[in-house]
Amino acid sequence: MSFSILIVDDEPDIADLFRQRFRREVRQGQYVLHFAGSGEEALRRLAEIHHDLDTALASDAAQRLHLYRAGAPRSDLWDGG
């Protein structure tokens, strides 16, 4: 069983870093990584993958707020503080 993660960040390098860091786990089927470059794009991605999504990581509070309002599968989005 894989763990599906939506990563929201407006810095394109972040997606590459996640892909590089978790490449083995992705290849082994442990993780499925989805990416969005903005809160709006994240909402579109959520509409496509919400049944399979386990959690979402966002780069700032405004994006987390948009995801929370959209009814992200896990509303315990954490800001690290």
OpenMM code with the backbone's topology and positions (N, CA, C; nanometers):
from openmm import Vec3, app, unit

residues = "MET SER PHE SER ILE LEU ILE VAL ASP ASP GLU PRO ASP ILE ALA ASP LEU PHE ARG GLN ARG PHE ARG ARG GLU VAL ARG GLN GLY GLN TYR VAL LEU HIS PHE ALA GLY SER GLY GLU GLU ALA LEU ARG ARG LEU ALA GLU ILE HIS HIS ASP LEU ASP THR ALA LEU ALA SER ASP ALA ALA GLN ARG LEU HIS LEU TYR ARG ALA GLY ALA PRO ARG SER ASP LEU TRP ASP GLY GLY".split()
positions = [
    Vec3(0.0844, -0.1185, 0.0000),
    Vec3(0.0000, 0.0000, 0.0000),
    Vec3(0.0884, 0.1241, 0.0000),
    Vec3(0.0557, 0.2207, -0.0830),
    Vec3(0.1366, 0.3421, -0.0935),
    Vec3(0.0720, 0.4574, -0.0180),
    Vec3(0.1551, 0.5528, 0.0205),
    Vec3(0.1153, 0.6732, 0.0920),
    Vec3(0.1207, 0.7875, -0.0080),
    Vec3(0.0077, 0.8533, -0.0339),
    Vec3(-0.0038, 0.9555, -0.1370),
    Vec3(0.0079, 1.0953, -0.0755),
    Vec3(0.1008, 1.1753, -0.1286),
    Vec3(0.1311, 1.3073, -0.0732),
    Vec3(0.1215, 1.4130, -0.1825),
    Vec3(0.0495, 1.5208, -0.1540),
    Vec3(0.0455, 1.6377, -0.2419),
    Vec3(0.1383, 1.7430, -0.1824),
    Vec3(0.2357, 1.7880, -0.2610),
    Vec3(0.3327, 1.8871, -0.2166),
    Vec3(0.3067, 2.0163, -0.2940),
    Vec3(0.2794, 2.1244, -0.2191),
    Vec3(0.2439, 2.2524, -0.2802),
    Vec3(0.3540, 2.3534, -0.2495),
    Vec3(0.4188, 2.4008, -0.3544),
    Vec3(0.5241, 2.5010, -0.3364),
    Vec3(0.5447, 2.5739, -0.4682),
    Vec3(0.5658, 2.7042, -0.4613),
    Vec3(0.5845, 2.7814, -0.5839),
    Vec3(0.7288, 2.7791, -0.6334),
    Vec3(0.8182, 2.7140, -0.5616),
    Vec3(0.9572, 2.6990, -0.6053),
    Vec3(0.9710, 2.5668, -0.6805),
    Vec3(0.9994, 2.5704, -0.8109),
    Vec3(1.0080, 2.4466, -0.8900),
    Vec3(1.1135, 2.3491, -0.8391),
    Vec3(1.2194, 2.4005, -0.7768),
    Vec3(1.3257, 2.3125, -0.7274),
    Vec3(1.2781, 2.2193, -0.6164),
    Vec3(1.1745, 2.2591, -0.5455),
    Vec3(1.1247, 2.1769, -0.4353),
    Vec3(1.0760, 2.0418, -0.4873),
    Vec3(1.0041, 2.0417, -0.5974),
    Vec3(0.9565, 1.9152, -0.6549),
    Vec3(1.0749, 1.8254, -0.6886),
    Vec3(1.1785, 1.8831, -0.7486),
    Vec3(1.2975, 1.8042, -0.7823),
    Vec3(1.3644, 1.7481, -0.6576),
    Vec3(1.3701, 1.8287, -0.5518),
    Vec3(1.4308, 1.7823, -0.4272),
    Vec3(1.3525, 1.6655, -0.3672),
    Vec3(1.2205, 1.6754, -0.3660),
    Vec3(1.1381, 1.5658, -0.3141),
    Vec3(1.1548, 1.4402, -0.3998),
    Vec3(1.1550, 1.4584, -0.5315),
    Vec3(1.1727, 1.3429, -0.6208),
    Vec3(1.3070, 1.2748, -0.5959),
    Vec3(1.4103, 1.3567, -0.5796),
    Vec3(1.5434, 1.3015, -0.5570),
    Vec3(1.5517, 1.2318, -0.4215),
    Vec3(1.5021, 1.2971, -0.3177),
    Vec3(1.5123, 1.2426, -0.1819),
    Vec3(1.4329, 1.1128, -0.1665),
    Vec3(1.3157, 1.1034, -0.2300),
    Vec3(1.2290, 0.9879, -0.2110),
    Vec3(1.2220, 0.8968, -0.3334),
    Vec3(1.3226, 0.9053, -0.4207),
    Vec3(1.3180, 0.8267, -0.5445),
    Vec3(1.3102, 0.6776, -0.5173),
    Vec3(1.3834, 0.6261, -0.4204),
    Vec3(1.3802, 0.4838, -0.3884),
    Vec3(1.2420, 0.4425, -0.3381),
    Vec3(1.1861, 0.5215, -0.2476),
    Vec3(1.0553, 0.4892, -0.1915),
    Vec3(0.9459, 0.4947, -0.2980),
    Vec3(0.9581, 0.5914, -0.3909),
    Vec3(0.8615, 0.6017, -0.5000),
    Vec3(0.8738, 0.4787, -0.5904),
    Vec3(0.9968, 0.4418, -0.6249),
    Vec3(1.0194, 0.3240, -0.7088),
    Vec3(0.9650, 0.1974, -0.6433),
    Vec3(0.9774, 0.1880, -0.5114),
    Vec3(0.9304, 0.0703, -0.4385),
    Vec3(0.7799, 0.0738, -0.4133),
    Vec3(0.7151, 0.1832, -0.4504),
    Vec3(0.5709, 0.1944, -0.4327),
    Vec3(0.5270, 0.2357, -0.2941),
    Vec3(0.6209, 0.2815, -0.2106),
    Vec3(0.5847, 0.3255, -0.0759),
    Vec3(0.5140, 0.4609, -0.0782),
    Vec3(0.5601, 0.5508, -0.1661),
    Vec3(0.5027, 0.6840, -0.1766),
    Vec3(0.4583, 0.7120, -0.3195),
    Vec3(0.3519, 0.7905, -0.3299),
    Vec3(0.3109, 0.8495, -0.4563),
    Vec3(0.3129, 0.9997, -0.4327),
    Vec3(0.3971, 1.0703, -0.5071),
    Vec3(0.4116, 1.2138, -0.4882),
    Vec3(0.3368, 1.2885, -0.5976),
    Vec3(0.2591, 1.3885, -0.5549),
    Vec3(0.1871, 1.4779, -0.6462),
    Vec3(0.2366, 1.6183, -0.6170),
    Vec3(0.2426, 1.7022, -0.7184),
    Vec3(0.2978, 1.8362, -0.7003),
    Vec3(0.2036, 1.9415, -0.7559),
    Vec3(0.2040, 2.0584, -0.6900),
    Vec3(0.1294, 2.1750, -0.7373),
    Vec3(0.2148, 2.2977, -0.7091),
    Vec3(0.2104, 2.3952, -0.7997),
    Vec3(0.2916, 2.5141, -0.7862),
    Vec3(0.2222, 2.6320, -0.7211),
    Vec3(0.0942, 2.6156, -0.6860),
    Vec3(0.0191, 2.7240, -0.6212),
    Vec3(-0.0999, 2.6642, -0.5479),
    Vec3(-0.1640, 2.7467, -0.4654),
    Vec3(-0.2845, 2.7017, -0.3966),
    Vec3(-0.3953, 2.6662, -0.4946),
    Vec3(-0.4087, 2.7470, -0.5997),
    Vec3(-0.5120, 2.7199, -0.7007),
    Vec3(-0.4867, 2.5883, -0.7723),
    Vec3(-0.3609, 2.5651, -0.8095),
    Vec3(-0.3274, 2.4388, -0.8754),
    Vec3(-0.3497, 2.3209, -0.7806),
    Vec3(-0.3208, 2.3426, -0.6535),
    Vec3(-0.3421, 2.2369, -0.5542),
    Vec3(-0.4900, 2.1996, -0.5453),
    Vec3(-0.5773, 2.2985, -0.5515),
    Vec3(-0.7209, 2.2692, -0.5473),
    Vec3(-0.7639, 2.1873, -0.6689),
    Vec3(-0.7077, 2.2191, -0.7850),
    Vec3(-0.7385, 2.1385, -0.9046),
    Vec3(-0.6870, 1.9959, -0.8884),
    Vec3(-0.5646, 1.9822, -0.8358),
    Vec3(-0.5086, 1.8483, -0.8138),
    Vec3(-0.5918, 1.7707, -0.7120),
    Vec3(-0.6380, 1.8398, -0.6081),
    Vec3(-0.7222, 1.7740, -0.5083),
    Vec3(-0.8485, 1.7180, -0.5705),
    Vec3(-0.9069, 1.7913, -0.6631),
    Vec3(-1.0278, 1.7434, -0.7312),
    Vec3(-0.9995, 1.6138, -0.8065),
    Vec3(-0.8774, 1.5994, -0.8574),
    Vec3(-0.8403, 1.4795, -0.9331),
    Vec3(-0.8025, 1.3623, -0.8440),
    Vec3(-0.7351, 1.3885, -0.7329),
    Vec3(-0.6739, 1.2796, -0.6555),
    Vec3(-0.7275, 1.2661, -0.5132),
    Vec3(-0.8315, 1.3403, -0.4766),
    Vec3(-0.8726, 1.3454, -0.3360),
    Vec3(-0.9065, 1.2090, -0.2763),
    Vec3(-0.9516, 1.1150, -0.3544),
    Vec3(-0.9852, 0.9828, -0.3000),
    Vec3(-0.8608, 0.9052, -0.2584),
    Vec3(-0.7488, 0.9336, -0.3229),
    Vec3(-0.6257, 0.8604, -0.2957),
    Vec3(-0.5293, 0.9354, -0.2051),
    Vec3(-0.5546, 1.0623, -0.1789),
    Vec3(-0.4600, 1.1459, -0.1069),
    Vec3(-0.4605, 1.1161, 0.0425),
    Vec3(-0.3395, 1.1012, 0.0980),
    Vec3(-0.3252, 1.0797, 0.2422),
    Vec3(-0.2928, 1.2080, 0.3167),
    Vec3(-0.2116, 1.2945, 0.2572),
    Vec3(-0.1768, 1.4197, 0.3234),
    Vec3(-0.1294, 1.5227, 0.2205),
    Vec3(-0.1250, 1.6480, 0.2637),
    Vec3(-0.0771, 1.7562, 0.1787),
    Vec3(0.0221, 1.8398, 0.2568),
    Vec3(0.1283, 1.8804, 0.1898),
    Vec3(0.2286, 1.9693, 0.2475),
    Vec3(0.2273, 2.0977, 0.1660),
    Vec3(0.2199, 2.2117, 0.2350),
    Vec3(0.2138, 2.3395, 0.1640),
    Vec3(0.3207, 2.4326, 0.2186),
    Vec3(0.3660, 2.5242, 0.1350),
    Vec3(0.4791, 2.6091, 0.1714),
    Vec3(0.4424, 2.7316, 0.2540),
    Vec3(0.3165, 2.7728, 0.2549),
    Vec3(0.2810, 2.8884, 0.3376),
    Vec3(0.1380, 2.8777, 0.3901),
    Vec3(0.1056, 2.9631, 0.4866),
    Vec3(-0.0235, 2.9549, 0.5556),
    Vec3(-0.1421, 2.9764, 0.4618),
    Vec3(-0.1289, 3.0639, 0.3636),
    Vec3(-0.2411, 3.0893, 0.2725),
    Vec3(-0.2746, 2.9645, 0.1921),
    Vec3(-0.1745, 2.8923, 0.1463),
    Vec3(-0.2008, 2.7700, 0.0721),
    Vec3(-0.2650, 2.6655, 0.1622),
    Vec3(-0.2192, 2.6540, 0.2860),
    Vec3(-0.2801, 2.5574, 0.3785),
    Vec3(-0.4260, 2.5942, 0.4029),
    Vec3(-0.4533, 2.7233, 0.4173),
    Vec3(-0.5904, 2.7674, 0.4402),
    Vec3(-0.6794, 2.7282, 0.3230),
    Vec3(-0.6335, 2.7501, 0.2009),
    Vec3(-0.7119, 2.7110, 0.0837),
    Vec3(-0.7349, 2.5604, 0.0811),
    Vec3(-0.6334, 2.4827, 0.1143),
    Vec3(-0.6484, 2.3373, 0.1155),
    Vec3(-0.7462, 2.2951, 0.2238),
    Vec3(-0.7375, 2.3572, 0.3402),
    Vec3(-0.8269, 2.3230, 0.4503),
    Vec3(-0.9719, 2.3532, 0.4116),
    Vec3(-0.9952, 2.4674, 0.3526),
    Vec3(-1.1310, 2.5036, 0.3123),
    Vec3(-1.1851, 2.4104, 0.2054),
    Vec3(-1.0966, 2.3545, 0.1254),
    Vec3(-1.1398, 2.2640, 0.0194),
    Vec3(-1.1727, 2.1265, 0.0742),
    Vec3(-1.1504, 2.1054, 0.2029),
    Vec3(-1.1813, 1.9763, 0.2619),
    Vec3(-1.0752, 1.8725, 0.2326),
    Vec3(-0.9485, 1.9122, 0.2450),
    Vec3(-0.8407, 1.8164, 0.2250),
    Vec3(-0.8654, 1.6957, 0.3142),
    Vec3(-0.8334, 1.5756, 0.2678),
    Vec3(-0.8617, 1.4533, 0.3421),
    Vec3(-0.8113, 1.4554, 0.4850),
    Vec3(-0.7008, 1.5211, 0.5104),
    Vec3(-0.6503, 1.5330, 0.6463),
    Vec3(-0.6436, 1.6813, 0.6784),
    Vec3(-0.7252, 1.7267, 0.7685),
    Vec3(-0.7281, 1.8694, 0.7996),
    Vec3(-0.6254, 1.9086, 0.9037),
    Vec3(-0.5409, 1.8140, 0.9429),
    Vec3(-0.4392, 1.8457, 1.0432),
    Vec3(-0.3121, 1.8957, 0.9760),
    Vec3(-0.3278, 1.9885, 0.8819),
    Vec3(-0.2129, 2.0456, 0.8129),
    Vec3(-0.1320, 2.1265, 0.9142),
    Vec3(-0.0065, 2.0995, 0.9237),
    Vec3(0.0796, 2.1532, 1.0282),
    Vec3(0.1782, 2.2514, 0.9703),
    Vec3(0.1976, 2.3630, 1.0359),
    Vec3(0.2879, 2.4646, 0.9834),
    Vec3(0.4270, 2.4560, 1.0443),
    Vec3(0.4533, 2.3549, 1.1234),
    Vec3(0.5853, 2.3372, 1.1813),
    Vec3(0.6077, 2.4188, 1.3061),
    Vec3(0.5106, 2.4983, 1.3471),
    Vec3(0.5302, 2.5834, 1.4643),
    Vec3(0.4464, 2.5451, 1.5818),
] * unit.nanometer
topology = app.Topology()
chain = topology.addChain("A")
for resn in residues:
    res = topology.addResidue(resn, chain)
    for name in ("N", "CA", "C"):
        topology.addAtom(name, app.Element.getBySymbol(name[0]), res)
